[in-house]
Amino acid sequence: MSGRGPAAHPSATLATFLQPHDKPACRAAGVNPDWWFPSRGGRHVEHKVTELTKARAICRTCPLMEACADWAADTHQMFGVWGGLSSKELRARRRCRAGRCLHPDHRREAVAA
């Protein structure tokens, strides 16, 4: 966990979680917010993959990456990239945090502990 308590209720917005001094990389000048939410229709798969790759690269530079992913997992965000994770990866993160992990490496770590 990142040490910052994520919003506990799904109706909370990311804006309520962020502090005034926070500088998320995804809100920097020149960053296209559509990269985090590639549309399902009308675009070629290659274009969507390019957008996701750009979003994940920006997330990796963000000091709020872990807190963002925690918030998104805790509030059950179903679309977009949050903290560098896709909605599928966020579902897996929730399962692991709830003790229902399906990832083989994580199961081994739990058995060894």
C-alpha positions as protocol buffer text, in pm:
chain_id: "A"
residue {
  index: 1
  type: MET
  ca { x: 0 y: 0 z: 0 }
}
residue {
  index: 2
  type: SER
  ca { x: 118 y: 349 z: -71 }
}
residue {
  index: 3
  type: GLY
  ca { x: 67 y: 490 z: 279 }
}
residue {
  index: 4
  type: ARG
  ca { x: -207 y: 727 z: 159 }
}
residue {
  index: 5
  type: GLY
  ca { x: -551 y: 603 z: 240 }
}
residue {
  index: 6
  type: PRO
  ca { x: -747 y: 567 z: -85 }
}
residue {
  index: 7
  type: ALA
  ca { x: -1108 y: 674 z: -103 }
}
residue {
  index: 8
  type: ALA
  ca { x: -1314 y: 404 z: 62 }
}
residue {
  index: 9
  type: HIS
  ca { x: -1640 y: 446 z: -125 }
}
residue {
  index: 10
  type: PRO
  ca { x: -1693 y: 387 z: -499 }
}
residue {
  index: 11
  type: SER
  ca { x: -1883 y: 713 z: -535 }
}
residue {
  index: 12
  type: ALA
  ca { x: -1572 y: 909 z: -434 }
}
residue {
  index: 13
  type: THR
  ca { x: -1391 y: 1074 z: -722 }
}
residue {
  index: 14
  type: LEU
  ca { x: -1020 y: 1088 z: -782 }
}
residue {
  index: 15
  type: ALA
  ca { x: -1039 y: 1465 z: -738 }
}
residue {
  index: 16
  type: THR
  ca { x: -1152 y: 1416 z: -376 }
}
residue {
  index: 17
  type: PHE
  ca { x: -861 y: 1179 z: -318 }
}
residue {
  index: 18
  type: LEU
  ca { x: -596 y: 1413 z: -457 }
}
residue {
  index: 19
  type: GLN
  ca { x: -446 y: 1678 z: -234 }
}
residue {
  index: 20
  type: PRO
  ca { x: -399 y: 2036 z: -363 }
}
residue {
  index: 21
  type: HIS
  ca { x: -20 y: 1991 z: -377 }
}
residue {
  index: 22
  type: ASP
  ca { x: -39 y: 1663 z: -576 }
}
residue {
  index: 23
  type: LYS
  ca { x: 91 y: 1677 z: -931 }
}
residue {
  index: 24
  type: PRO
  ca { x: -31 y: 1368 z: -1117 }
}
residue {
  index: 25
  type: ALA
  ca { x: 165 y: 1311 z: -1438 }
}
residue {
  index: 26
  type: CYS
  ca { x: -156 y: 1244 z: -1629 }
}
residue {
  index: 27
  type: ARG
  ca { x: -267 y: 1604 z: -1573 }
}
residue {
  index: 28
  type: ALA
  ca { x: 49 y: 1766 z: -1708 }
}
residue {
  index: 29
  type: ALA
  ca { x: 29 y: 2009 z: -1999 }
}
residue {
  index: 30
  type: GLY
  ca { x: 29 y: 1841 z: -2337 }
}
residue {
  index: 31
  type: VAL
  ca { x: -95 y: 1505 z: -2209 }
}
residue {
  index: 32
  type: ASN
  ca { x: -399 y: 1372 z: -2391 }
}
residue {
  index: 33
  type: PRO
  ca { x: -654 y: 1234 z: -2140 }
}
residue {
  index: 34
  type: ASP
  ca { x: -797 y: 1007 z: -2410 }
}
residue {
  index: 35
  type: TRP
  ca { x: -485 y: 790 z: -2381 }
}
residue {
  index: 36
  type: TRP
  ca { x: -618 y: 653 z: -2051 }
}
residue {
  index: 37
  type: PHE
  ca { x: -956 y: 568 z: -2202 }
}
residue {
  index: 38
  type: PRO
  ca { x: -907 y: 438 z: -2556 }
}
residue {
  index: 39
  type: SER
  ca { x: -1243 y: 403 z: -2727 }
}
residue {
  index: 40
  type: ARG
  ca { x: -1378 y: 63 z: -2817 }
}
residue {
  index: 41
  type: GLY
  ca { x: -1521 y: 154 z: -3155 }
}
residue {
  index: 42
  type: GLY
  ca { x: -1393 y: 309 z: -3471 }
}
residue {
  index: 43
  type: ARG
  ca { x: -1019 y: 287 z: -3412 }
}
residue {
  index: 44
  type: HIS
  ca { x: -770 y: 27 z: -3517 }
}
residue {
  index: 45
  type: VAL
  ca { x: -629 y: -199 z: -3247 }
}
residue {
  index: 46
  type: GLU
  ca { x: -278 y: -65 z: -3315 }
}
residue {
  index: 47
  type: HIS
  ca { x: -396 y: 288 z: -3234 }
}
residue {
  index: 48
  type: LYS
  ca { x: -551 y: 173 z: -2904 }
}
residue {
  index: 49
  type: VAL
  ca { x: -233 y: -13 z: -2809 }
}
residue {
  index: 50
  type: THR
  ca { x: -28 y: 300 z: -2884 }
}
residue {
  index: 51
  type: GLU
  ca { x: -254 y: 507 z: -2657 }
}
residue {
  index: 52
  type: LEU
  ca { x: -233 y: 253 z: -2375 }
}
residue {
  index: 53
  type: THR
  ca { x: 145 y: 237 z: -2411 }
}
residue {
  index: 54
  type: LYS
  ca { x: 170 y: 616 z: -2383 }
}
residue {
  index: 55
  type: ALA
  ca { x: -58 y: 621 z: -2077 }
}
residue {
  index: 56
  type: ARG
  ca { x: 138 y: 347 z: -1899 }
}
residue {
  index: 57
  type: ALA
  ca { x: 470 y: 520 z: -1975 }
}
residue {
  index: 58
  type: ILE
  ca { x: 341 y: 843 z: -1821 }
}
residue {
  index: 59
  type: CYS
  ca { x: 205 y: 654 z: -1519 }
}
residue {
  index: 60
  type: ARG
  ca { x: 550 y: 505 z: -1456 }
}
residue {
  index: 61
  type: THR
  ca { x: 689 y: 858 z: -1411 }
}
residue {
  index: 62
  type: CYS
  ca { x: 415 y: 963 z: -1168 }
}
residue {
  index: 63
  type: PRO
  ca { x: 482 y: 994 z: -793 }
}
residue {
  index: 64
  type: LEU
  ca { x: 116 y: 898 z: -734 }
}
residue {
  index: 65
  type: MET
  ca { x: 122 y: 577 z: -938 }
}
residue {
  index: 66
  type: GLU
  ca { x: 71 y: 333 z: -648 }
}
residue {
  index: 67
  type: ALA
  ca { x: -182 y: 554 z: -471 }
}
residue {
  index: 68
  type: CYS
  ca { x: -375 y: 593 z: -796 }
}
residue {
  index: 69
  type: ALA
  ca { x: -382 y: 216 z: -857 }
}
residue {
  index: 70
  type: ASP
  ca { x: -491 y: 155 z: -496 }
}
residue {
  index: 71
  type: TRP
  ca { x: -768 y: 413 z: -528 }
}
residue {
  index: 72
  type: ALA
  ca { x: -889 y: 267 z: -856 }
}
residue {
  index: 73
  type: ALA
  ca { x: -891 y: -88 z: -717 }
}
residue {
  index: 74
  type: ASP
  ca { x: -1068 y: 19 z: -398 }
}
residue {
  index: 75
  type: THR
  ca { x: -1334 y: 217 z: -586 }
}
residue {
  index: 76
  type: HIS
  ca { x: -1384 y: -54 z: -851 }
}
residue {
  index: 77
  type: GLN
  ca { x: -1293 y: 156 z: -1154 }
}
residue {
  index: 78
  type: MET
  ca { x: -1404 y: -51 z: -1453 }
}
residue {
  index: 79
  type: PHE
  ca { x: -1262 y: 147 z: -1744 }
}
residue {
  index: 80
  type: GLY
  ca { x: -932 y: 306 z: -1834 }
}
residue {
  index: 81
  type: VAL
  ca { x: -576 y: 293 z: -1709 }
}
residue {
  index: 82
  type: TRP
  ca { x: -519 y: 382 z: -1341 }
}
residue {
  index: 83
  type: GLY
  ca { x: -174 y: 378 z: -1184 }
}
residue {
  index: 84
  type: GLY
  ca { x: -44 y: 208 z: -1497 }
}
residue {
  index: 85
  type: LEU
  ca { x: -291 y: -81 z: -1465 }
}
residue {
  index: 86
  type: SER
  ca { x: -574 y: -185 z: -1695 }
}
residue {
  index: 87
  type: SER
  ca { x: -920 y: -265 z: -1561 }
}
residue {
  index: 88
  type: LYS
  ca { x: -835 y: -637 z: -1583 }
}
residue {
  index: 89
  type: GLU
  ca { x: -515 y: -582 z: -1383 }
}
residue {
  index: 90
  type: LEU
  ca { x: -709 y: -376 z: -1127 }
}
residue {
  index: 91
  type: ARG
  ca { x: -957 y: -663 z: -1080 }
}
residue {
  index: 92
  type: ALA
  ca { x: -663 y: -898 z: -1020 }
}
residue {
  index: 93
  type: ARG
  ca { x: -517 y: -649 z: -769 }
}
residue {
  index: 94
  type: ARG
  ca { x: -850 y: -642 z: -579 }
}
residue {
  index: 95
  type: ARG
  ca { x: -863 y: -1023 z: -570 }
}
residue {
  index: 96
  type: CYS
  ca { x: -508 y: -1045 z: -437 }
}
residue {
  index: 97
  type: ARG
  ca { x: -571 y: -782 z: -171 }
}
residue {
  index: 98
  type: ALA
  ca { x: -885 y: -973 z: -65 }
}
residue {
  index: 99
  type: GLY
  ca { x: -692 y: -1299 z: -35 }
}
residue {
  index: 100
  type: ARG
  ca { x: -843 y: -1452 z: -349 }
}
residue {
  index: 101
  type: CYS
  ca { x: -541 y: -1417 z: -573 }
}
residue {
  index: 102
  type: LEU
  ca { x: -531 y: -1618 z: -895 }
}
residue {
  index: 103
  type: HIS
  ca { x: -175 y: -1524 z: -993 }
}
residue {
  index: 104
  type: PRO
  ca { x: 50 y: -1833 z: -956 }
}
residue {
  index: 105
  type: ASP
  ca { x: 348 y: -1636 z: -821 }
}
residue {
  index: 106
  type: HIS
  ca { x: 133 y: -1466 z: -559 }
}
residue {
  index: 107
  type: ARG
  ca { x: -17 y: -1800 z: -446 }
}
residue {
  index: 108
  type: ARG
  ca { x: 333 y: -1941 z: -400 }
}
residue {
  index: 109
  type: GLU
  ca { x: 436 y: -1638 z: -194 }
}
residue {
  index: 110
  type: ALA
  ca { x: 130 y: -1682 z: 31 }
}
residue {
  index: 111
  type: VAL
  ca { x: 203 y: -2053 z: 83 }
}
residue {
  index: 112
  type: ALA
  ca { x: 571 y: -1983 z: 164 }
}
residue {
  index: 113
  type: ALA
  ca { x: 480 y: -1716 z: 422 }
}
